[in-house]
Amino acid sequence: MPHLTYGISDGVATIKLTNPPQNRLSPQMLDEFNQALDAIEESEARAMLLSAEGDDFSFGGDIVPWPEMTRRELRSLFENYMNAFNRFERLPIPTVAAVRGLCFGGGLELAVRADLIFAAESARFGHPEQSLAIVTLLGGTYRVAERAGRSKAIEWALTSEQVPAATMAQFGVVNRVIPDVDLTNEAAAFAKKLASGPTKAHAAHKALLRIWATGGVSAADEAMFDIALPLFDSEDVQLALPASVEAFKAGRPRPVFEFKGR
């Protein structure tokens, strides 16, 4: 049985974890995840939605084989996960994670790779790694710190507490908290809305934020015009900019544009 499924429809790519009840991140899931990313990267998808089957998003990594693995084998496994998760994070399209129930360990490290997290009211997040005397192996702690700040990130990492969705939203890790019954529809509708937007501009925003995260404001300023000015040659800007200027001169509201993502 597959541990995830994927598809692409109407410009929206979807990946769903399908290994309930815990949706553990197994080596099989990793292979299937990379296959899904290959397909998405080669497609015309303009946004992506990540979700999971069942009551819980993911309990994290499949730890069962770890005690029997050599340090070299463990490093290779974790590097493969890191590379795949980073591929997801660097997709040049907006990504939304829809999270319900428990989102722990590697599941949280996967979710925070998405550009936005929509969480059900029932969702709870946490780093259980300290209960095993290890660390968040796929960059979860410092990615949470990037959103919530160091003080909360270290508190959550040291305690392994189950943090409610509302608290995660308060500290900027989660974008929206939604009633459980509405999560799937609202997250899907938002992804569809993003897919109809200016895809090249969305990719540019993602690139600038990555540069800012690693190099700060000065580095982002330095890269700004190399990333931004090519947008003026895109079909979307060629459509929207002259029409907006014409509307302004005529005293009309700016029209709503049907962007092509090109």
BAFI-3210 file (N, C-alpha, C; in Angstrom, 3 decimals, decimal comma, padded with zeros to 6 digits):
// residues 262
n [1|2|3|4|5|6|7|8|9|10|11|12|13|14|15|16|17|18|19|20|21|22|23|24|25|26|27|28|29|30|31|32|33|34|35|36|37|38|39|40|41|42|43|44|45|46|47|48|49|50|51|52|53|54|55|56|57|58|59|60|61|62|63|64|65|66|67|68|69|70|71|72|73|74|75|76|77|78|79|80|81|82|83|84|85|86|87|88|89|90|91|92|93|94|95|96|97|98|99|100|101|102|103|104|105|106|107|108|109|110|111|112|113|114|115|116|117|118|119|120|121|122|123|124|125|126|127|128|129|130|131|132|133|134|135|136|137|138|139|140|141|142|143|144|145|146|147|148|149|150|151|152|153|154|155|156|157|158|159|160|161|162|163|164|165|166|167|168|169|170|171|172|173|174|175|176|177|178|179|180|181|182|183|184|185|186|187|188|189|190|191|192|193|194|195|196|197|198|199|200|201|202|203|204|205|206|207|208|209|210|211|212|213|214|215|216|217|218|219|220|221|222|223|224|225|226|227|228|229|230|231|232|233|234|235|236|237|238|239|240|241|242|243|244|245|246|247|248|249|250|251|252|253|254|255|256|257|258|259|260|261|262]
n.u [000,841|000,503|002,264|001,827|-000,140|-000,426|-001,382|-002,364|-004,333|-006,226|-004,226|-003,377|-001,296|-001,366|-000,390|-000,833|-000,467|-000,744|-000,733|-002,194|-002,881|-001,021|000,551|003,337|006,659|008,093|010,842|009,725|007,719|009,398|010,622|008,342|007,549|009,623|009,179|006,693|007,423|009,114|007,238|005,633|007,451|007,941|005,563|002,754|001,855|000,729|000,407|000,474|-000,928|-000,589|-001,534|-003,066|-004,231|-006,789|-007,166|-004,946|-002,140|000,721|002,827|005,509|008,891|009,572|010,707|011,363|013,340|015,716|017,431|018,921|020,478|023,569|025,734|026,538|024,571|022,335|022,974|022,960|020,245|018,927|020,000|018,907|016,199|016,340|017,183|014,985|012,876|013,833|013,726|010,962|010,442|011,648|010,236|009,132|006,593|003,644|002,992|000,779|000,061|-002,251|-003,293|-004,370|-005,267|-002,619|000,641|003,706|007,263|009,078|006,862|006,009|008,319|008,133|005,721|006,361|007,931|006,243|004,835|002,628|000,630|-002,362|-004,369|-006,413|-008,790|-008,428|-005,784|-002,514|000,839|004,292|007,646|008,837|011,363|013,221|012,394|013,489|016,079|017,355|017,785|015,793|015,961|015,719|015,828|013,784|013,607|014,996|013,646|011,114|011,894|012,504|010,003|008,627|010,407|013,364|013,022|010,527|010,839|012,989|011,905|009,739|011,162|012,670|010,823|008,976|006,257|002,761|001,583|-001,143|-003,076|-004,042|-002,199|000,109|-000,628|-000,773|001,916|002,883|003,588|001,600|-000,691|-003,529|-006,290|-008,771|-012,141|-012,487|-014,189|-014,181|-011,633|-010,413|-011,804|-011,397|-008,592|-008,045|-009,459|-008,017|-005,503|-006,230|-006,924|-004,397|-003,178|-004,235|-002,960|-000,186|002,237|005,034|005,764|005,074|007,028|009,291|008,944|009,243|011,919|013,259|012,630|013,947|016,602|016,713|016,342|018,704|020,736|019,948|018,574|020,218|021,412|019,136|018,273|020,407|020,005|017,560|016,828|017,866|016,225|013,663|013,308|013,225|010,573|009,073|009,054|007,331|004,324|002,186|002,710|002,869|000,246|-001,128|000,035|-000,047|-002,864|-003,716|-002,597|-003,984|-006,602|-006,317|-005,764|-008,170|-009,834|-011,043|-011,760|-009,119|-008,857|-009,732|-007,452|-006,912|-004,521|-001,842|000,304|002,690]
n.v [-001,198|002,257|004,919|007,516|009,676|011,431|014,143|016,207|018,869|021,277|023,220|022,929|021,107|018,158|016,519|013,786|012,292|008,887|006,839|006,015|004,938|006,768|007,945|007,668|008,650|006,897|005,019|004,110|006,000|008,190|007,615|007,666|010,288|011,727|010,895|012,086|014,788|014,954|014,680|016,953|019,058|018,846|019,523|021,701|022,824|025,328|025,863|024,187|021,672|020,174|017,419|015,039|011,699|010,517|010,918|012,228|014,252|013,585|011,447|011,600|010,436|007,024|005,188|002,580|000,904|002,194|001,599|-000,630|000,236|001,347|004,149|005,360|004,484|005,672|008,380|008,607|008,018|010,142|012,326|011,912|012,331|015,027|016,248|015,713|017,005|019,596|020,000|020,118|022,431|024,331|024,443|026,271|027,373|028,453|026,854|025,000|023,662|021,509|020,821|018,521|017,157|015,359|016,603|015,879|015,733|014,608|015,049|017,628|018,932|018,601|019,955|022,645|023,264|024,068|026,955|028,158|027,317|025,844|025,110|022,755|023,252|021,251|020,561|019,728|020,454|019,436|018,726|015,726|014,772|015,198|013,467|011,144|011,671|012,890|015,259|017,566|016,331|017,163|019,867|021,171|022,683|025,150|026,146|026,537|028,490|030,518|031,371|031,781|032,825|032,605|032,094|030,807|028,627|027,163|026,561|024,882|022,823|021,821|020,830|019,165|019,582|019,405|021,576|023,679|024,462|027,099|028,463|028,130|029,658|032,150|032,697|032,793|030,512|028,973|029,868|030,104|029,159|026,798|025,567|022,049|020,661|022,267|022,447|020,988|021,903|024,705|024,980|023,804|025,547|027,884|027,170|026,803|029,411|030,645|029,342|030,598|032,939|035,342|033,461|033,549|035,814|034,958|032,954|034,558|036,046|033,934|033,231|035,586|035,700|033,377|034,153|036,331|034,931|033,508|035,362|037,860|041,271|042,959|041,223|040,351|042,788|043,213|041,226|041,837|043,295|041,769|039,583|040,671|042,418|040,864|040,026|041,969|041,371|039,314|037,571|038,025|040,486|042,115|042,012|043,050|045,485|047,665|047,775|048,442|050,987|052,327|052,126|053,644|056,211|056,692|056,876|054,613|051,620|049,315|046,569|043,048|040,506|037,730|035,811|034,057|032,776|033,019]
n.w [000,000|-000,786|000,896|000,543|-001,557|-004,673|-006,825|-009,648|-010,510|-012,194|-011,914|-009,302|-007,256|-005,281|-002,316|-000,283|002,836|003,453|005,405|007,762|011,209|012,219|010,313|009,876|008,933|006,768|005,155|002,734|002,346|001,935|-000,538|-002,170|-001,767|-002,990|-005,628|-006,052|-005,865|-008,074|-010,142|-009,707|-010,024|-012,740|-013,843|-014,708|-012,420|-010,149|-007,527|-004,314|-002,214|000,868|002,804|005,073|005,563|007,726|011,344|012,371|011,524|011,376|013,270|013,101|012,424|011,420|013,817|014,402|013,003|013,710|016,034|015,188|013,169|011,685|012,491|010,137|008,357|009,526|009,224|006,419|005,915|007,267|005,899|003,387|003,956|004,750|002,364|000,687|002,054|001,916|-000,824|-001,170|000,339|-001,271|-003,611|-006,444|-006,174|-004,402|-001,281|000,780|003,916|005,333|008,441|010,833|014,044|015,658|015,174|015,007|015,725|012,945|011,359|012,051|011,256|008,541|007,989|008,613|006,502|004,535|002,920|004,093|006,927|007,564|010,201|011,875|014,527|016,370|016,176|017,332|018,125|018,262|019,492|019,995|020,297|022,398|024,347|023,540|023,846|021,713|018,976|016,985|013,934|011,329|010,996|012,335|014,782|014,427|012,244|013,290|015,090|013,312|012,640|015,085|016,899|018,991|021,760|022,249|020,549|021,684|024,156|023,462|022,246|024,350|026,133|024,885|024,828|023,984|021,778|021,364|018,390|018,398|019,983|018,491|016,308|017,507|017,921|015,380|013,925|012,787|010,252|009,981|012,012|011,904|012,031|012,512|010,708|008,505|007,535|005,341|003,039|003,166|003,097|000,616|-001,070|-000,681|-001,690|-004,358|-005,001|-004,800|-006,911|-009,085|-009,226|-009,774|-010,687|-011,137|-009,689|-007,128|-006,824|-006,823|-004,455|-002,614|-003,089|-002,329|000,398|001,280|000,877|002,617|005,045|005,313|004,888|005,770|005,800|004,239|002,387|001,020|-000,074|-001,811|-003,684|-004,714|-007,202|-009,249|-009,059|-009,136|-011,409|-013,865|-013,800|-015,027|-017,667|-017,885|-018,947|-017,261|-015,949|-018,195|-018,949|-016,660|-015,727|-017,760|-018,106|-015,564|-015,239|-017,249|-016,231|-013,924|-014,970|-016,183|-014,070|-013,114|-011,164|-010,458|-012,624|-012,174|-012,748|-014,921|-014,289|-015,909|-014,982|-016,239]
ca.u [000,000|001,288|002,278|001,277|-000,652|-000,292|-002,103|-002,307|-005,598|-006,566|-003,106|-003,046|-000,730|-001,707|000,286|-001,534|000,102|-001,813|-000,286|-002,776|-003,379|000,015|001,227|004,777|007,461|008,896|011,641|008,817|007,123|010,421|010,731|007,130|007,576|010,509|008,490|005,677|008,095|009,546|006,077|005,188|008,445|007,845|004,198|002,365|001,218|001,009|000,297|000,474|-001,589|-000,120|-002,487|-002,876|-005,430|-007,024|-007,382|-003,701|-001,269|001,845|003,545|006,936|009,666|009,441|011,930|011,538|014,616|016,875|018,417|019,731|021,222|024,859|025,733|026,630|023,247|021,443|023,278|022,462|018,788|018,499|020,353|017,914|014,997|016,611|017,205|013,616|012,103|014,307|013,145|009,589|010,502|012,158|009,390|008,902|005,155|003,164|002,595|-000,083|-000,116|-003,494|-002,902|-005,351|-004,795|-001,243|001,676|004,863|008,556|009,279|005,642|006,100|009,419|007,602|004,694|006,944|008,537|005,229|004,797|001,553|000,017|-003,743|-004,511|-007,711|-008,820|-007,966|-004,378|-001,494|002,171|005,316|008,934|009,029|012,715|013,972|012,006|014,405|017,421|017,945|017,331|014,996|017,020|015,479|015,804|012,523|013,702|015,358|012,593|010,108|012,463|012,393|008,630|008,119|011,455|014,185|012,601|009,482|011,358|013,777|010,986|008,997|012,099|013,148|009,740|008,150|004,841|001,828|001,201|-002,394|-003,038|-004,252|-000,929|001,009|-001,043|-000,409|003,349|003,240|003,952|000,402|-001,303|-004,959|-006,918|-010,048|-012,896|-012,074|-015,044|-013,971|-010,214|-010,096|-012,355|-010,784|-007,209|-008,088|-009,896|-006,924|-004,495|-006,753|-006,792|-002,992|-002,844|-004,698|-002,226|001,015|003,112|006,437|005,933|005,087|008,350|010,254|008,799|009,852|013,369|013,732|012,531|015,042|017,833|016,624|016,491|020,097|021,693|019,438|017,980|021,200|021,558|017,909|018,332|021,395|019,460|016,215|016,527|018,142|015,067|012,400|013,156|012,743|009,122|008,455|008,940|006,385|003,009|001,274|002,943|002,493|-001,212|-001,694|000,566|-000,664|-004,300|-003,880|-002,303|-005,115|-007,739|-006,016|-005,925|-009,595|-010,584|-011,783|-011,078|-008,207|-009,581|-009,231|-006,780|-006,787|-003,101|-001,521|001,465|003,824]
ca.v [000,000|003,492|005,725|008,825|009,808|012,790|014,422|017,583|019,181|022,706|024,028|022,648|019,801|017,690|015,371|013,366|011,158|007,872|005,719|006,196|006,110|007,692|008,556|007,706|008,986|005,705|005,069|003,994|007,317|009,081|007,329|008,141|011,743|012,197|010,676|013,125|016,053|014,904|014,940|018,328|019,951|018,742|019,835|023,105|023,179|026,702|025,875|022,816|021,431|018,999|017,019|013,669|010,892|010,101|011,921|012,889|014,595|012,649|011,317|011,771|009,390|005,616|004,963|001,154|000,333|002,995|000,996|-001,636|000,859|001,938|005,610|005,721|004,264|006,699|009,662|008,547|008,106|011,490|013,241|011,730|013,044|016,462|016,682|015,686|018,069|020,864|020,115|020,594|023,814|025,212|024,469|027,667|027,648|028,535|025,568|025,102|022,422|021,415|019,961|018,215|016,187|015,459|016,922|015,731|015,300|014,827|015,608|019,078|019,416|018,658|020,997|023,991|023,527|024,704|028,413|028,488|026,200|025,957|024,083|022,530|023,614|020,096|020,258|019,953|020,381|019,218|018,085|014,674|014,219|015,207|012,285|010,088|012,215|013,347|016,587|017,589|015,968|017,695|021,325|021,692|023,676|026,496|026,655|027,094|029,738|031,520|031,879|032,131|033,379|031,613|031,762|029,783|027,431|026,362|026,048|023,739|021,731|021,258|020,249|018,249|019,781|019,441|022,981|023,796|025,257|028,524|029,008|028,195|030,818|033,350|032,952|032,924|029,263|028,628|031,051|030,171|028,070|026,605|024,435|020,787|020,255|023,175|022,537|020,489|022,780|026,039|024,880|023,549|026,767|028,852|026,721|027,088|030,860|030,922|028,798|031,516|034,188|035,550|032,399|033,975|036,743|034,139|032,326|035,600|036,299|032,818|033,336|036,706|035,327|032,442|034,931|037,066|034,008|033,088|036,463|039,088|042,300|043,471|040,236|040,390|044,024|043,034|040,322|042,250|043,700|040,633|038,696|041,367|043,068|039,964|039,890|042,957|040,764|038,197|037,816|038,541|041,922|042,770|042,120|043,794|046,832|048,686|047,887|049,153|052,394|052,851|052,280|054,782|057,455|056,864|056,977|053,373|050,668|048,387|045,327|041,766|039,886|036,285|035,565|032,801|032,160|033,067]
ca.w [000,000|-000,797|002,108|000,169|-002,910|-005,197|-008,055|-010,139|-011,159|-012,244|-011,461|-007,904|-006,932|-003,932|-001,722|000,925|003,564|003,494|006,230|009,085|011,943|012,677|009,162|010,134|007,769|006,529|003,919|001,593|002,160|001,396|-001,968|-002,827|-001,678|-004,048|-006,893|-006,155|-006,149|-009,479|-011,001|-009,512|-010,623|-014,195|-014,234|-014,786|-011,148|-009,723|-006,066|-003,816|-000,936|001,604|003,833|005,548|005,758|009,096|012,391|012,746|010,397|011,418|014,539|012,858|011,781|011,780|014,601|014,703|012,570|014,060|016,950|014,516|012,072|012,003|012,426|008,720|007,780|010,050|008,581|005,047|005,967|007,647|004,817|002,335|004,385|004,710|000,969|000,160|002,688|001,373|-002,172|-000,982|000,815|-002,325|-004,796|-006,845|-006,145|-003,018|-000,696|001,964|004,677|006,099|009,562|011,869|015,022|016,135|014,194|015,895|015,205|011,518|010,778|012,230|010,421|007,183|007,897|008,612|005,192|003,705|003,047|005,023|007,631|008,019|011,230|012,496|015,949|017,152|015,916|018,364|017,530|019,271|019,220|020,995|020,206|023,655|025,117|023,092|024,072|020,460|018,565|015,755|012,996|009,994|011,006|012,836|015,848|013,949|011,358|014,192|015,604|012,250|012,660|016,417|017,750|019,681|023,121|022,213|019,882|022,616|025,181|022,920|021,993|025,619|026,934|024,075|025,132|022,863|021,673|020,593|017,161|018,687|020,477|017,341|015,518|018,272|017,765|013,983|013,255|012,023|009,652|010,268|012,757|011,219|012,558|011,893|009,586|007,379|007,198|004,004|002,009|003,198|002,635|-000,820|-001,737|-000,638|-002,650|-005,687|-005,192|-005,069|-008,222|-010,125|-009,059|-010,580|-010,179|-011,135|-008,570|-005,919|-006,739|-006,467|-003,031|-001,893|-003,224|-001,513|001,812|001,576|000,985|003,880|006,168|005,461|004,821|006,347|004,951|003,263|001,318|000,224|-000,857|-002,865|-004,699|-005,080|-008,575|-010,127|-008,984|-009,395|-012,711|-014,924|-013,760|-015,911|-018,988|-017,843|-019,528|-016,243|-015,768|-019,447|-018,904|-015,535|-015,501|-018,629|-017,847|-014,295|-015,501|-018,033|-015,326|-013,039|-015,721|-016,498|-012,823|-012,880|-010,278|-011,124|-012,948|-011,679|-013,880|-014,990|-014,509|-016,563|-014,344|-017,166]
c.u [000,879|001,188|001,932|000,738|-000,442|-001,096|-001,963|-003,580|-005,863|-005,473|-002,677|-002,500|-001,124|-000,811|-000,451|-000,806|-001,011|-001,345|-000,843|-002,686|-002,310|000,739|002,718|005,552|008,485|009,817|010,784|008,165|008,131|010,575|009,525|007,048|008,460|009,882|007,418|006,308|008,604|008,394|005,625|006,147|008,356|006,485|003,992|001,663|001,667|000,794|000,239|-000,174|-001,081|-001,119|-002,214|-004,222|-005,576|-007,144|-006,142|-002,830|-000,082|002,467|005,047|007,580|009,348|010,726|012,255|012,887|015,858|017,867|019,341|020,592|022,557|024,756|025,800|025,271|022,259|021,701|022,756|020,947|018,342|018,862|019,368|016,606|015,196|016,564|015,797|012,774|012,528|013,820|011,727|009,581|010,847|011,360|009,072|007,426|004,719|002,692|001,824|-000,156|-001,408|-003,290|-004,063|-004,732|-003,357|-000,274|002,991|006,133|008,741|008,045|005,609|007,207|009,036|006,617|005,309|007,763|007,524|005,259|003,752|001,036|-001,386|-003,965|-005,953|-007,646|-008,302|-006,466|-003,506|-000,131|003,210|006,565|009,144|010,470|013,441|013,587|012,800|015,859|018,131|017,394|016,402|015,967|016,880|015,258|014,560|012,662|014,015|014,392|011,409|010,603|012,365|011,007|008,255|009,140|012,146|013,598|011,516|009,999|012,149|012,894|010,261|009,926|012,527|012,061|008,937|006,658|004,017|001,214|-000,064|-002,224|-003,172|-002,974|000,072|000,646|-000,642|001,049|003,821|003,684|002,826|-000,228|-002,766|-005,385|-008,365|-010,815|-012,576|-012,884|-014,792|-012,539|-009,945|-010,570|-011,666|-009,341|-007,167|-008,488|-008,779|-005,826|-004,951|-006,657|-005,350|-002,597|-003,304|-003,958|-001,006|002,140|004,573|006,714|005,934|006,455|009,414|010,169|009,450|011,377|013,924|013,672|013,591|016,354|017,845|016,890|017,947|021,073|021,225|018,954|018,955|021,361|020,320|017,862|019,274|020,834|018,171|016,025|016,885|016,954|013,803|012,253|012,761|011,226|008,439|008,333|007,931|005,058|002,061|001,466|002,565|000,985|-001,665|-001,229|-000,042|-002,152|-004,564|-003,617|-003,458|-006,332|-007,535|-006,254|-007,396|-010,448|-011,429|-011,043|-010,149|-008,941|-008,955|-008,680|-006,797|-005,349|-002,871|-000,341|002,689|004,361]
c.v [001,252|004,235|007,180|008,741|011,243|012,920|015,876|017,846|020,670|023,583|023,787|021,227|019,429|016,521|015,049|012,176|010,144|006,627|005,867|004,892|007,142|008,397|008,737|007,918|007,878|005,899|004,917|005,336|008,281|008,874|007,881|009,666|012,322|012,003|011,746|014,469|016,094|015,288|016,398|019,306|019,960|019,174|021,336|023,559|024,569|026,911|024,416|022,745|020,122|018,683|015,576|013,001|010,524|011,257|012,736|013,123|013,638|012,648|011,467|010,547|007,993|005,195|003,490|000,618|001,054|002,305|-000,004|-001,051|001,399|003,460|006,082|005,561|005,325|008,038|009,698|008,692|009,537|012,514|013,126|012,436|014,554|016,981|016,727|016,804|019,432|021,077|020,667|022,068|024,784|025,139|025,917|028,014|027,746|027,155|025,805|023,724|022,518|020,371|019,780|017,213|016,437|015,683|016,990|015,426|015,652|015,343|017,117|019,654|019,471|019,818|022,394|024,268|024,169|026,211|028,854|027,206|026,596|024,804|023,982|022,917|022,487|019,885|020,588|019,637|020,124|018,551|016,990|014,187|014,183|014,036|011,057|010,497|012,558|014,733|016,460|017,476|016,615|019,204|021,954|022,811|025,058|027,015|027,181|028,423|030,859|032,152|032,461|032,831|032,299|031,165|030,689|028,504|026,564|025,808|024,806|022,551|021,045|020,507|019,180|018,407|019,772|020,840|023,089|024,694|026,747|029,180|029,130|029,366|032,111|033,722|032,873|031,662|028,821|029,905|031,213|028,940|027,982|025,472|023,157|020,456|021,099|023,155|022,142|021,455|024,134|026,009|024,661|024,801|027,807|028,468|027,017|028,578|031,229|030,461|029,700|032,852|034,288|034,630|032,825|034,955|035,986|033,483|033,343|035,942|035,190|032,906|034,450|036,378|034,301|033,187|035,722|036,150|033,616|034,254|037,779|040,084|042,775|042,514|040,233|041,647|043,866|042,201|040,837|042,458|042,615|039,676|039,396|041,875|042,118|039,766|040,839|042,443|039,631|038,578|038,454|040,039|042,685|042,929|043,153|045,241|047,873|048,875|048,636|050,641|053,044|053,079|053,470|056,113|057,759|056,990|055,753|052,508|049,763|047,079|044,115|041,006|038,368|035,969|034,181|032,089|032,168|034,495]
c.w [000,000|000,530|001,824|-001,239|-003,362|-006,486|-008,435|-010,919|-011,070|-011,646|-010,035|-007,772|-005,509|-003,561|-000,433|001,547|003,783|004,242|007,645|009,883|012,298|011,539|009,415|008,836|007,537|005,327|002,663|001,297|001,523|-000,106|-002,728|-002,826|-002,784|-005,425|-007,126|-006,501|-007,582|-010,396|-010,906|-010,176|-012,152|-014,740|-014,387|-013,503|-010,712|-008,228|-005,620|-002,454|-000,359|002,706|004,231|005,747|007,228|010,061|012,718|011,521|010,330|012,805|014,352|012,246|012,288|012,481|014,798|014,229|013,089|014,991|016,277|013,402|012,560|011,917|010,968|008,048|008,251|009,371|007,153|005,002|006,244|006,569|003,662|002,689|004,283|003,278|000,382|000,743|002,152|-000,059|-002,087|-000,599|-000,313|-003,621|-005,169|-006,974|-004,689|-002,529|000,593|002,609|005,471|007,194|010,525|012,840|015,430|014,981|014,960|015,100|013,749|010,822|010,893|011,354|008,951|007,037|007,824|007,357|004,241|003,922|004,063|005,668|008,041|008,992|011,689|013,964|016,831|017,081|017,122|017,768|018,618|018,727|020,271|021,085|021,543|024,542|024,697|023,269|022,755|020,134|017,367|014,583|011,620|009,999|011,580|013,834|015,305|012,899|012,175|014,753|014,575|012,245|014,013|017,296|018,554|021,005|023,130|021,562|020,857|023,720|024,676|022,663|023,296|026,366|026,204|024,372|023,856|022,802|020,826|019,369|017,445|019,187|019,345|016,424|016,203|018,053|016,313|013,274|012,330|011,491|010,021|011,057|012,306|011,896|011,786|010,648|008,343|006,845|005,750|002,930|001,981|002,703|001,129|-001,599|-001,764|-001,621|-004,079|-006,003|-005,521|-006,468|-009,356|-010,073|-009,962|-010,099|-010,125|-009,996|-007,248|-005,728|-006,326|-004,988|-002,207|-001,936|-002,349|-000,024|002,201|001,745|002,279|005,071|006,391|005,550|005,380|005,305|003,887|002,097|000,418|-000,635|-002,050|-004,020|-005,322|-006,583|-009,588|-010,161|-009,470|-010,825|-013,843|-014,929|-014,742|-017,349|-019,024|-018,477|-018,516|-016,022|-017,030|-019,563|-017,883|-015,444|-016,439|-018,357|-016,552|-014,457|-016,263|-017,139|-014,407|-013,757|-016,024|-015,252|-012,533|-011,873|-011,087|-011,418|-012,260|-012,870|-013,766|-015,337|-015,091|-015,905|-015,212|-017,283]
res [m|p|h|l|t|y|g|i|s|d|g|v|a|t|i|k|l|t|n|p|p|q|n|r|l|s|p|q|m|l|d|e|f|n|q|a|l|d|a|i|e|e|s|e|a|r|a|m|l|l|s|a|e|g|d|d|f|s|f|g|g|d|i|v|p|w|p|e|m|t|r|r|e|l|r|s|l|f|e|n|y|m|n|a|f|n|r|f|e|r|l|p|i|p|t|v|a|a|v|r|g|l|c|f|g|g|g|l|e|l|a|v|r|a|d|l|i|f|a|a|e|s|a|r|f|g|h|p|e|q|s|l|a|i|v|t|l|l|g|g|t|y|r|v|a|e|r|a|g|r|s|k|a|i|e|w|a|l|t|s|e|q|v|p|a|a|t|m|a|q|f|g|v|v|n|r|v|i|p|d|v|d|l|t|n|e|a|a|a|f|a|k|k|l|a|s|g|p|t|k|a|h|a|a|h|k|a|l|l|r|i|w|a|t|g|g|v|s|a|a|d|e|a|m|f|d|i|a|l|p|l|f|d|s|e|d|v|q|l|a|l|p|a|s|v|e|a|f|k|a|g|r|p|r|p|v|f|e|f|k|g|r]
***
